[in-house]
């Protein structure tokens, strides 16, 4: 783990470049997974505090806000911290990183963070997504009276680019609309353009709680419109999806996606 890699990971993980509401060009979504171990070193605690106290303020000084930061309550390879960012373009992502790289206060805080334990995390994994044309920008859920949601992140791997394109069309042409009609509160949908387990797509839904999630997924699979869409032989799961992974996430107290 190099110094530059960790600083770059930290600064980029929370950056959100503003995208004009009228601009419907697909955005770039960045997912950074900081994977850790349960140990006396308290890797997760150190990293959460670093993001809260130093990454967020450094981003604010650079003129960009922190967007999403989560821990995983149900899923693979926990404990972990997942940071989600949105950018107007790859160039905007690079420019934001350069601004934070020039922040001496942030670099000093990083040096202290890196020295606070033998290991601050085990490894970092990064993926870049291009948002779907039918859902071109990330939409954080509305928060009534400050109440936060739970979030479900899902990855659909596909056999090849042709079958992945079919699944993306299913979302754009109807499946996203069903989620919205049922109240499943989509946050984003994206095709992975750099990362592991490609080809795949990744999306996030939000729910009031686990009971609401269970109820709404039941309504989804029983929905007449969904049954009609998925009845086409070439659009069955066996034809377009080779594997599904999902994670139940909880936002950290400084996450703007809550």
Protein Blocks (a to p, Z undefined) as FASTA:
>chain_A
ZZklmmmmmmmmmgccdddfklmcdcddddddddddddfklmmlmmmmmmmmmmmmmmmm
nopacfbdcddfbdchiacdddddddfbfklmmmmmmmmmmmmklmmmmmmmmmmpfbfb
fbdcdddddddfklmbccddddeehiacdddddddddfblmlmmmmmmmmmnmmmmmmmm
nonopabdcddfbdehiacdddddddfblmlmmmmmmmmmmpmklmmmmmpmklgfklmp
cbdcdddddddfkbfbZZ
